[in-house]
C-alpha cells in the first residue's frame, strides 16, 4: 500500500471517529445549570473541550486503522469470508 493511500484511508477513519466521538459527554446549559448568553441556542454545549475530542478521535481512529492495516497485511477477512451469497459456488455450476 502506498503512503498516500495510507494517509487518505487514515483521514477517512479520523473523520468517521470524529462523528462518533463528538456527542460523547456534551451537556447543554439546561443540564449543567449555567446561565445562557443572549441569542444563544438552547442546544449549544456548555462544556465543549476540543483538545479532549481531538485526543479521543485520534486514539479511536488509530486503533481502527491499525486493525484495518493488519487485516490488509495478514488477510484475516477477505471477500470470500464475507460472501454470504456464495457467488463463486453458483459460478462453478454454470
Backbone as CSV, one residue per row, in Angstrom:
resi,resn,N_x,N_y,N_z,CA_x,CA_y,CA_z,C_x,C_y,C_z
1,UNK,0.857,-1.171,0.000,0.000,0.000,0.000,0.902,1.233,0.000
2,UNK,0.567,2.189,-0.841,1.377,3.403,-0.943,1.097,4.343,0.222
3,UNK,2.057,5.220,0.477,1.960,6.155,1.596,0.760,7.087,1.449
4,UNK,0.478,7.540,0.223,-0.685,8.405,0.010,-1.987,7.676,0.316
5,UNK,-2.056,6.423,-0.028,-3.253,5.629,0.264,-3.427,5.442,1.764
6,UNK,-2.322,5.183,2.450,-2.385,5.026,3.906,-2.888,6.316,4.544
7,UNK,-2.355,7.449,4.110,-2.775,8.737,4.665,-4.247,9.019,4.379
8,UNK,-4.692,8.771,3.151,-6.086,9.041,2.783,-7.049,8.155,3.574
9,UNK,-6.713,6.895,3.728,-7.584,5.987,4.483,-7.595,6.370,5.957
10,UNK,-6.440,6.775,6.502,-6.397,7.215,7.902,-7.268,8.452,8.112
11,UNK,-7.238,9.381,7.174,-8.088,10.577,7.285,-9.564,10.183,7.286
12,UNK,-9.940,9.218,6.465,-11.330,8.747,6.474,-11.696,8.137,7.830
13,UNK,-10.793,7.348,8.392,-11.040,6.789,9.718,-11.137,7.894,10.764
14,UNK,-10.295,8.930,10.651,-10.295,10.003,11.632,-11.599,10.794,11.590
15,UNK,-12.075,11.114,10.404,-13.329,11.872,10.276,-14.504,11.047,10.781
16,UNK,-14.520,9.758,10.471,-15.585,8.885,10.971,-15.549,8.817,12.493
17,UNK,-14.353,8.681,13.059,-14.215,8.644,14.513,-14.639,9.964,15.144
18,UNK,-14.392,11.075,14.458,-14.798,12.385,14.977,-16.312,12.450,15.154
19,UNK,-17.056,11.963,14.169,-18.511,11.990,14.278,-19.018,11.029,15.350
20,UNK,-18.250,10.005,15.658,-18.627,9.094,16.737,-18.339,9.739,18.090
21,UNK,-17.223,10.444,18.220,-16.774,10.998,19.497,-17.466,12.314,19.845
22,UNK,-17.850,13.114,18.857,-18.396,14.453,19.129,-19.527,14.491,20.163
23,UNK,-20.528,13.640,20.107,-21.612,13.780,21.083,-21.317,13.204,22.467
24,UNK,-20.177,12.572,22.664,-19.875,11.929,23.947,-19.561,12.988,25.003
25,UNK,-20.306,12.976,26.085,-20.039,13.840,27.226,-20.459,15.285,27.082
26,UNK,-21.144,15.638,26.020,-21.566,17.026,25.823,-22.846,17.288,26.613
27,UNK,-22.859,18.370,27.363,-24.029,18.788,28.139,-24.391,20.215,27.738
28,UNK,-25.702,20.487,27.669,-26.119,21.853,27.345,-26.315,22.653,28.633
29,UNK,-26.707,23.903,28.483,-26.814,24.802,29.638,-27.925,24.392,30.598
30,UNK,-28.970,23.791,30.079,-30.058,23.355,30.960,-29.612,22.201,31.845
31,UNK,-28.770,21.316,31.331,-28.304,20.165,32.095,-27.245,20.540,33.125
32,UNK,-26.427,21.556,32.828,-25.368,21.945,33.758,-25.780,23.068,34.699
33,UNK,-26.861,23.756,34.393,-27.319,24.850,35.244,-26.598,26.167,35.006
34,UNK,-25.836,26.271,33.938,-25.119,27.503,33.602,-26.079,28.448,32.888
35,UNK,-25.958,29.745,33.179,-26.853,30.723,32.562,-26.474,30.936,31.097
36,UNK,-27.484,31.053,30.255,-27.263,31.214,28.816,-26.991,32.673,28.476
37,UNK,-26.237,32.873,27.404,-25.954,34.201,26.875,-27.085,34.573,25.928
38,UNK,-27.418,35.855,25.830,-28.498,36.309,24.965,-28.200,35.921,23.514
39,UNK,-29.174,35.303,22.862,-29.040,34.887,21.478,-28.447,33.498,21.300
40,UNK,-28.146,32.832,22.391,-27.532,31.501,22.327,-28.582,30.426,22.091
41,UNK,-28.225,29.425,21.324,-29.126,28.316,21.045,-29.324,27.465,22.296
42,UNK,-30.516,26.887,22.427,-30.808,26.043,23.590,-29.927,24.798,23.641
43,UNK,-29.548,24.286,22.496,-28.770,23.054,22.466,-27.268,23.267,22.425
44,UNK,-26.798,24.509,22.545,-25.356,24.769,22.489,-24.660,24.154,23.696
45,UNK,-23.537,23.494,23.478,-22.852,22.856,24.607,-22.217,23.883,25.533
46,UNK,-22.234,23.570,26.815,-21.608,24.465,27.786,-20.241,23.948,28.221
47,UNK,-19.913,22.721,27.877,-18.637,22.152,28.302,-17.845,21.585,27.122
48,UNK,-17.800,22.311,26.026,-17.089,21.848,24.838,-15.585,21.915,25.087
49,UNK,-14.903,20.764,24.931,-13.459,20.685,25.136,-12.817,20.102,23.874
50,UNK,-12.330,20.952,22.979,-11.812,20.466,21.695,-10.572,19.588,21.815
51,UNK,-9.682,19.866,22.757,-8.479,19.041,22.892,-8.835,17.609,23.278
52,UNK,-9.795,17.457,24.169,-10.252,16.123,24.573,-10.855,15.379,23.379
53,UNK,-11.626,16.091,22.575,-12.256,15.471,21.407,-11.202,15.041,20.389
54,UNK,-10.197,15.879,20.173,-9.129,15.528,19.223,-8.350,14.314,19.725
55,UNK,-8.049,14.259,21.014,-7.310,13.115,21.564,-8.117,11.821,21.479
56,UNK,-9.390,11.875,21.843,-10.234,10.678,21.749,-10.409,10.238,20.297
57,UNK,-10.585,11.203,19.407,-10.757,10.882,17.987,-9.500,10.243,17.421
58,UNK,-8.351,10.802,17.744,-7.090,10.247,17.249,-6.844,8.851,17.798
59,UNK,-7.162,8.624,19.056,-6.997,7.296,19.655,-7.892,6.276,18.966
60,UNK,-9.159,6.609,18.799,-10.093,5.690,18.160,-9.726,5.440,16.703
61,UNK,-9.380,6.490,15.969,-9.024,6.342,14.562,-7.754,5.525,14.387
62,UNK,-6.770,5.721,15.253,-5.525,4.964,15.160,-5.758,3.489,15.453
63,UNK,-6.567,3.186,16.461,-6.865,1.786,16.764,-7.627,1.119,15.620
64,UNK,-8.626,1.799,15.088,-9.412,1.230,13.992,-8.567,1.070,12.734
65,UNK,-7.736,2.074,12.425,-6.869,1.968,11.254,-5.825,0.875,11.440
66,UNK,-5.331,0.719,12.660,-4.375,-0.353,12.934,-4.970,-1.716,12.641
67,UNK,-6.201,-1.936,13.069,-6.886,-3.200,12.757,-7.105,-3.358,11.258
68,UNK,-7.476,-2.279,10.595,-7.669,-2.320,9.148,-6.368,-2.688,8.436
69,UNK,-5.269,-2.057,8.833,-3.992,-2.300,8.168,-3.476,-3.716,8.449
70,UNK,-3.645,-4.179,9.689,-3.245,-5.556,9.993,-4.059,-6.554,9.188
71,UNK,-5.334,-6.287,9.008,-6.159,-7.156,8.170,-5.691,-7.098,6.716
72,UNK,-5.271,-5.925,6.259,-4.759,-5.788,4.895,-3.476,-6.606,4.716
73,UNK,-2.603,-6.568,5.709,-1.322,-7.267,5.608,-1.503,-8.776,5.744
74,UNK,-2.272,-9.213,6.748,-2.381,-10.639,7.047,-3.575,-11.322,6.382
75,UNK,-4.530,-10.564,5.891,-5.663,-11.129,5.159,-6.603,-11.976,5.997
76,UNK,-6.889,-11.518,7.215,-7.783,-12.269,8.096,-9.187,-12.368,7.512
77,UNK,-9.705,-11.264,7.011,-11.042,-11.233,6.416,-10.882,-10.773,4.973
78,UNK,-11.325,-11.601,4.037,-11.240,-11.230,2.629,-12.622,-11.353,2.000
79,UNK,-12.708,-11.182,0.706,-14.004,-11.199,0.028,-14.683,-12.573,0.126
80,UNK,-13.912,-13.638,0.152,-14.514,-14.967,0.284,-15.138,-15.158,1.664
81,UNK,-14.573,-14.514,2.673,-15.099,-14.635,4.026,-16.470,-13.977,4.165
82,UNK,-16.683,-12.860,3.477,-17.937,-12.121,3.636,-18.898,-12.331,2.474
83,UNK,-18.641,-13.344,1.638,-19.537,-13.647,0.520,-20.683,-14.512,1.035
84,UNK,-21.771,-13.866,1.422,-22.904,-14.575,2.021,-23.779,-15.273,0.993
85,UNK,-23.633,-14.929,-0.269,-24.500,-15.486,-1.291,-23.813,-16.574,-2.116
86,UNK,-22.578,-16.928,-1.760,-21.832,-18.000,-2.418,-21.822,-17.839,-3.935
87,UNK,-21.455,-16.667,-4.405,-21.465,-16.413,-5.842,-20.442,-17.275,-6.573
88,UNK,-19.356,-17.636,-5.939,-18.363,-18.488,-6.594,-18.884,-19.912,-6.759
89,UNK,-19.652,-20.379,-5.797,-20.235,-21.715,-5.902,-21.248,-21.767,-7.046
90,UNK,-22.029,-20.704,-7.189,-23.003,-20.656,-8.273,-22.329,-20.548,-9.629
91,UNK,-21.189,-19.869,-9.676,-20.482,-19.721,-10.944,-19.866,-21.054,-11.401
92,UNK,-19.524,-21.926,-10.445,-18.984,-23.245,-10.804,-20.034,-24.113,-11.492
93,UNK,-21.292,-23.961,-11.067,-22.368,-24.785,-11.619,-22.734,-24.380,-13.021
94,UNK,-22.432,-23.171,-13.433,-22.856,-22.673,-14.753,-21.980,-23.166,-15.844
